[in-house]
Amino acid sequence: MSRIIHFLILPSLLGQAQVPMVPGAELQLVAADYKFTEGPAVDEKGDVYFTDQPNDRILKWTAADNKVETFLQPAGRSNGLYVDREGKLIACADEMGQLLRIDPATKERVVLLDRYDGKLFNGPNDVWVDPAGGMYFTDPFYKRDYWKGREMPEQEKQRLYHLPKDAKVPVVVDDSLVQPNGIIGSPDGKWLYVADIGDQKTYQYEIAADGSLVKRRIFCEMGSDGMTLDGEGNLYLTGKGVTVFDRGGRKLGTVEVPEGWTANVTFGGVRMKTLFITAMDSIYTLEMAVRGCR
C-alpha cells in the first residue's frame, strides 16, 4: 500500500529558513495496517524497524523495495527501539518493564535491565546508544491495560537513566523531569536531547567523559513523543506532525501529517535521506535534502 499525500510545510515566522526537504517532495503513505505505530530505528542498510505496540509486534521496513514485514511477535510490548553499533536491536519492552537486546539474525532476546534499586521500572520508553556502547533511556509512567496486578508505579520518579557499556546497574542522570519521553544523541557523542512531554520542553545536555550529563539547557519550549537528528544538526520533534528546529533551537517549520498524532520519526533509506514517520495506524516517508544520523 503506497500513495502520495498532499500536505503543507508550515514555515517558521523567524526568517526564510525552512524544513530541508527535497523540493517538490510529497509525503507518501507506505502502509496503514496497524493499531499504533512507534519506535522507528534504522540499521546500517537503511532499513527501519518499528513497533505496533497494541499488537505486540516489531516490524521491518526494507528500504530497497519499500515493503514491510513482521520481524518479531510477541515482542514484550516493545515501544522505542535503537540499533546499536553491533547491529543488535535495543528495545524498550514495557510489558515487564525491560530493556532488551535482540539479535536480528537469530531473534534471541537478552534482558539487559528490568529494575532499579530493587523496584520495577515504570516502563522504559525510548533509548539511544552512544558511540561507546552505553545506553541512555527514558522511563515515564503510562499505565497499560495489559499489566496485571500493577496499578501504581514502584519507582518514585520518572527518570532519565544511563547504562554504561558492560555495566549491570544503570545510573540516574536526571530525576527532575516531569515525564521524559523522546531521546536522541549526536553521532559524536557530545550532546543528548531529551523531551519532557509532561512539561512541554525539550532539553539539551552536554555529555561528559564519564557519561554524566552537564550544562542542561532548554532547547525549545515543546515536548515530543519521539525525535531524530539530521547531519546538519537539525532536531525533528513529533506530536502534531513533525516540527523541525535548527541546531540553535530556531523553528524551521512543521511537516503536517494527516493523522491525529505523530508518535516518532527517524531517517532511513539506502542514502539515509528518507524521513520515516510513525503516526497512529500508519507509516509515512518523505524525501529530504539532508542525510540523517544513526
DRENKOL-114256 format. One record per residue: x, y, z of N, C-alpha, C, O in turn. Coordinates in pm, whole numbers, plus 50000, padded with zeros to 5 digits. Layout:
N
XYZXYZXYZXYZ
...
END
This chain:
294
500854988150000500005000050000500885012350000501705014150091
500745020749902501545033049898500805043349814500415040649700
500625055149872500015065649793500595079049837501115080349948
500505088749750501045101949777500025110249854498845110349820
500495117149957499655125850036500085140250011501255143550028
499165148749971499485162949956499375169350094498405167150166
500375177250130500435182650265501085196350262501535201050158
501135202550377501715215850389502985215450470503095207850566
503945223750433505075226950519504775240750575504665250450501
504655241650704504385254550767505715260750805506365255950899
506165271350738507475277050764507535284750894506505289250945
508735286250946508945294651063508635309151027508805313350912
508185316551125507945330651104509215338751128509235350851107
510275332051172511505338851208512525338151095513635333251117
512185342750977513145342650868512735333050758511615328050755
513675330650668513375322950548513805308450555513475300750464
514535304250661514965290350670513745281150673512715284550732
513875269450609512755260450602513195246050627514385243050633
512205237350640512465223150657513275218150537512895220750423
514395211150559515285207250448514815194950370515485184550369
513665196150306513145185350225513555187350079513935198350039
513465176850000513705177849857512615186549795511435184249822
512965196449714511935204949653510905196549577511255188249493
509655198849608508585191549541508265177949600507335171349555
509035173649699508775160649761507415160549830506975170749884
506775149049829505465147749892505455135849987506115125649965
504685137450092504545127050192503915114650129502905115750060
504505103050152503965090650098503495081350209504235078450302
502265076950198501725066950290502205053250244501875048750135
502975046550330503515033350295502545022350333502315013050256
501975023450452501035013150498500175018750611500595028050681
498995013150629498075017450734497345005350790496115004950795
498114995550831497534982750872497764979651020497794968051060
497944990151101498384988051238497414994451336496445000851296
497684992651466496854999051568497515011851618496855022151631
498825011351647499555023351688501035021051664501645012351725
501615028951573503005026851536503925035751617503575047051653
505125030551646506075037551732507495032651704507715023451625
508455039151771509805034151790510665031351670511405021451674
510645039051559511455035451444512955036151473513415045351541
513695026351420515155025751439515785020551311515315010551256
516825027151264517435023751136518695015451155519455017651249
518905005751064520144997851068521125003150963520845013050895
522274996550950523325001750862522935001050714523565007750632
521934993250678521474992450539520455003150505520105005150389
519975010050607518915019750586517525014050605516535021150586
517435001250643516144995250674515694999850812516525002850898
514395000350834513865005750959512994995451031512074989750972
513304993151158512444985351247511484995151316511875006451349
510244990951337509314999151413508334990051486508264978151458
507584995751579506704987651663505234990851638504865001851598
504414980851662502964982051665502574976651803502184965151817
502694985351903502624980752042501314973852080501354963452146
500144979052041498914972052078498834957852024498194949152085
499474955251909499514941751851500754933951893500984922851846
501554939951982502714933352041503664927651935503994915751937
504084936251842504994931551739505974942451695505694954451704
507114937751647508094946251582508074942951434508084931251396
508034953351351508014951551206509274957351146510014964751211
509524953751019510704958750950510324963750811509704956650732
510714976350783510554982250651511874980850577512924985150627
511834974850459513024973150379513104984350277512224985950193
514174992250285514305004150202514335001050053513765008349973
515004990250016515214987249873513914984749799513804988249682
512924978649865511664975549794510424981949857509304979549813
510644990249961509524997450024508464987850078507274990950076
508904976250126507984966150178508114964950331509164967850388
507034960550394507014958750539506644944350571505754938650509
507354938550668507014925150715507194924450866507954932250924
506494915150929506634913251073508004907151103508394897151042
508714913151195510024908251237509904899451360510554888951366
509104903351459509024895951585507654898051648507184909351663
507014887051687505734887451756505534874451834505604863651775
505304875251965505204887152050506574893452071507614887452043
506534905852122507774913552131507904920952264508574931252273
507244915652368507364921852500506724935552509507074943552595
505774938252419505134951452409506194962252388506184972552455
507084959752294508164969252268507624982552219506614983252150
508334993052257507975006752221509145012952147509295010552027
509985020752214511145026652149512215016352117512435006952193
512885018252002513925009151956515175017051916515115029051891
516315010051912517545015851858518455004451814518544994351883
519105006051701520054996051653521455000451698521915011251663
522124991951778523424995751831524544993651727524284989251615
525764996851766526894996251673527244982151631527974980351533
526764972151702526984958151665525854952451582525854940651547
524874960851551523744956351471522644949851550521684944851492
522754949751683521704944151768520614954551791520864966551795
519394949551806518254958251827518004959751978517784949952048
518044972052026517754975052166516294979252174515864988252102
515534972852262514094975252268513664978852409514044972352506
512844989352418512184992952543510884985052548509904988652483
510874974352625509754965052627509004966452759509414960952861
507904973852756507304977452884506264967552937505614970353038
506084956252871505204945952928505694941753065504914940353160
507014939853076507644936153202508644946853247509484944253334
508554958653189509454969553226510904966653194511784969653275
511174960853077512514956153045513194964352936512544970752853
514514963952940515344968452830515964955852770516684948652839
515664953252641516074940852577517134943352470517194954152412
517974933352446518844932952328518404921052244518344909752292
518084923752116517564913352027518524911651911518924921351847
518904899251883519774896051770518904895151644518044886351637
519094903851545518254903351425518354890251348517404886251281
519514883451357519704871051281518974859251346518314851451277
519094858051477518524846651548517224849951622516464841051659
516984862951642515854868151720515944864251868514954864851940
517124860251910517344857352052517274870252132517804880552091
516624869652248516464881352334517274879852462517324869152522
517914890652500518634891052627518064902752707517984913952657
517684900152832517184910852918518384918152978519154912353054
518534930752943519624938852997519274944553134520104944553225
518044949253147517584955353272516084953153288515364952153189
515634952553412514194952653436513814959953564512634961053598
514814965053636514504972153760515664981053802516794979753755
515344990153893516354998953952516104999554101514965001254146
517174998154178517084998354324516074988154375515354990654472
516034976554308515164965654350513714967154311512894958754347
513374977754240511984980354202511844980254050512754984253979
510684975754002510424975453859510474989553800510054999153864
511004990553679510925003253608509455006753581508584998153581
509215019553559507855023953521507455017753388506335012853371
508375018053293508145012953158509095019953064508735030253006
510315014653046511265021052954510585024552822509895016252763
510805036852775510025042152663510845044552537510425040752428
512005050752552512835053852436514295052852476514645055152592
515175049552378516575046552411517475051752299517115051652181
518675056152340519725059752245521025053452291521335053652410
521785047852197523065041452227524185050852185524245055052069
525085054152279526165063452247527295056252173527295044052165
528265063652117529335057452039530175047452117530785038552058
530205048752249530985039452332530195026852367530755017652426
528925026452331528115014652360527255015952484526535006552519
527315027452551526425029852664525035033552616524855037452501
524055032252704522665034752666522025044952759522145044052881
521355054652699520535064152773519075060852742518705058952626
518255060052847516845056852821515935064252917516305067353031
514725067052869513705073852948512765063553009512545052752953
512205066953127511345057553199510115064753256509975066153377
509225069353167507985075553215506995064953260507195053053238
505925069353323504875060053364503625062653281503015073253291
503235052753201501985052753128501285039653163501735028953124
500195040453236499515028253278498985020653156498315026253071
499315007653150498934999253038497814989653078497824984253188
496874987552987495764978453019496194963853018495464955253066
497384960952963497854947052963498684943553086499114932153100
498924953153174499594949953300498614942753392497454946653402
499074932653459498244925053551498714927453695499874924853729
497804932253778498134934153918499114945453945499784945454048
499204954953854500124966053871499384979053843499244983253728
498924985353950498134997453934498945010253952498645020453891
499985009554035500775021254067502245018754037502695007254041
502995029254006504425027253979505195023754105504865028454214
506225015454090507095012254202508175022854219508625025454331
508605029054108509595039654116508925052754162507805055854122
509635060154244509085072554297509075083654193508275093054202
509955082654094510055093253994510145087453854510415075553834
509905096253756510045092653616511385098353570511545110553558
512345089653545513735093953536514345091553397513775084953310
515515097453382516405095153269517605087453323518235091653420
517935076153259519005067253307520105065853203519905068053083
521285062253253522405058553167522915044953211523175042653329
523055035853114523655022753140524995022353067525015020552946
526115024053138527415023553070527655009953006527084999853049
528485009752904528774997252835529294986752934530164989653017
528734974752925529104963153008528694964553153529004955753234
528004975353191527544976953328526254968953349525534966053253
525984965453472524774958053508523764966753580522594963153592
524214978253628523354987153706523315000853639524365006653613
522115006153612522045019353548522305030553648522215028753770
522625042253593522875054153674521785064353643521475066853526
521215070253746520245080953724521015093553684521885098253757
520685099053566521385111053520520485123553524520975134753511
519185121553541518285132853566516995127353626516325119053566
516675132153746515415127853809514495139653836513615138853921
514705150553762513905162553783512885164853673512205175153672
512755155553579511825157153468510425152853510510255144353598
509425158753448508035155353480507645142053417507165133053485
507865140853286507535128453213508435127453090508015130952979
509665122653109510595121652996510115111652894509525101352929
510375114552766509875105752661510925104052551511825095852565
510825111752442511745110152330513175113552365513435122152451
514115106752298515535108852326516365106052201516065096952124
517415114052183518365111752073519675118652110519665128552184
520785113452060522085119552085522805122351955522465116751850
523785131151961524555134451841525525123151809525995116351900
525845121051682526715109951642528105110451706528735099951723
528585122451740529905123451803529855120951953530895121152020
528665118452007528535115352148528695127152241528905125352361
528585139352189528795151252272527505156952331527525163252437
526395154752262525145161152302524015151052312523935141552233
523135153052409521955144852427520735154052432520755164452497
519675149952361518415157252360517335148452421517205136752384
516575154052514515525146452581514275155052589514335166652630
513155149352549511875156552555511175153352687511015141752724
510775163752756509915162252875508505165552829508055177052836
507805155252782506475157452725505485161852831504475168252799
505765158552958504895162653066505015177353101504125182953166
506115183653059506335197753088506465206052961506765217952966
506245199552845506295206352715507615213952694507625225752659
508715206552718510045212152695510945201252638510765189352666
511905205352558512965196352514514285202352560514565214152540
515105193752624516375198152683517555193152601517495182752536
518625200852606519895196752550520895195552665520995204452750
521635184452668522665182152768524015180452699524085175752585
525055184252767526405180652724526765167552793526555166152914
527315158152718527685145152775529145145752817530035147952734
529405143752946530765143952999531475130952966530855121252923
532785130852986533615119152951533185106653026533335095652974
532655108153147532235096553225530785092553199530255083553264
530135099253103528745095953069527715104053145526525103353114
528145111753243527205120253316526775131853226527415134653124
525695138453264525145149353184525365162653256525105163853376
525845172453182526125185553242525545196453152525165193953038
525485208453206525075220253131523715218453063523555221452945
522745213453138521405212153081520825225853050520935235253129
520215226752931519525239152895518255235852820518145225252759
517295244852825516075243152746516415245752601516825256752565
516235235552517516485237052375515305243952306515495252852223
514085239752342512885246352289511725243652382511725234052459
510725252152373509535250952457508505242152387507405246652352
508865229752369507985219952306508375206152353509555202752355
507395198252393507655184252426507645175952299507445181252190
507865162952313507865154352195507715139852238508165135852345
507065132152151506935117752175508205110652132508735102352205
508705113952012509945108251962510745119051891510255130251874
511975115851850512795126051784513945119851709514315108351731
514515127951618515715123851546516505136251509516025147451525
517735134051460518625144651415519035142251270519085130751225
519325153051198519945151351067521405155551072521895160251176
522105153950962523525156650958523895171250973525065174350995
522925180250961523175194550980522945198851125523135210451159
522545189251209522265192551348520845197051374520535201451485
519965196151273518555199551294517865188651374518115176751354
517005192751465516275183551552514825182651508514175192951485
514305170351496512945167651450512125162451568512445152051625
511075169751603510205166051714508825161951661508425166051552
508125153851739506845148551693505715152151790505935156851901
504515149651743503295152551818502225155851715501575146951661
502055168651689501175173251581502035174851456502525185851428
502205164351381503105164451267504545163151314504805158051423
505475167751230506905167451262507415181851256507365188151150
507895186951368508375200651377509895200451381510495192851457
510515208851298511965208651282512585221551336512115232551307
513645219951417514385231151473515835230151428516385219151414
516465241751404517875241351372518705239251498518145238651607
520025238251484520875234751597520855245251708521245242451822
520395257251677520305267751777518945268551844518745277051932
518015259951805516695259951866515675268651794514585270951846
516025273451673515075281351594514165272251514514655263051448
512885274551518511925266351446512035268851296511935280351251
512235258151218512325259151073510975257051007510715262650900
510115249051068508805246551010508245233251059508885226051136
507035230151014506345217851054505855210350932505225216150844
506135197550926505565188750825504225183850878504185176650978
503155187650814501845183050858501635168550815501885164950700
501185160250908500885146250883499395144150907498895148251012
498665138050814497205137150823496725126350920495925117650884
497215127051043496795117751149496625125851277497135137051288
495915120251373495685127251499496925129051583497005138251664
497905120251563499135121051644500285114951565500145104351504
501415121651567502635116351508503535112151623503985120451701
503805099151632504495094051750506005095051742506655098751840
506585091951626508045091051622508565092451479507795092351383
509885093751468510495096751339511955092651340512625093351443
512455088351224513875085851208514225087751061513335089350977
515505087451029515955087450891516305073150851516845065550931
515995069650725516345056550672516545057550522516795068350468
516445046050456516645045750312518085042950275518975044350359
518305039050152519645035050109520645046550115521845044250128
520165058850104521055070550113520895077950246521515088350266
520065072550336519775078750464519185092850447519445101850527
518395094450342517745107350317516215106050316515525115150271
515705094950366514265092850373513805094750517514255087650607
512915104350538512345106250671511225096050688510265095850611
511355087650790510395076750816509585080750938510135083151045
508265081450920507375087051022506345076651067505675070550984
506225074751198505165066151253504065075151309504335084051389
502815072651266501705081251306500425072951316499895068351215
499955071151437498725063651463498795049651401499665041751438
497885046551307497865033151248498705032151121498645022151050
499495042651092500155043650962501645046350973502165050051079
502335044350860503715048750845503835056450715503195053050615
504655066950717504845075750603506335077650577507165075550665
506665081750454508025085650421508005099050349507015102750285
509135106150361509295119050293510755120450254511645118450336
511015123850130512395125150082512975138750123512365149250103
514165138150182514805150050237516065153750160516625145550088
516485166350176517685171250108518935169250193520035172750150
518775163850314519895161550406519905146950447518885140150442
521075142250488521185128850543520835128950691521035138850761
520305117650736520035116350877521205110650953522225107250895
521045109751084522085104351173521615091151233520435089251259
522575082151254522275069751325522735071151468522585061851547
END
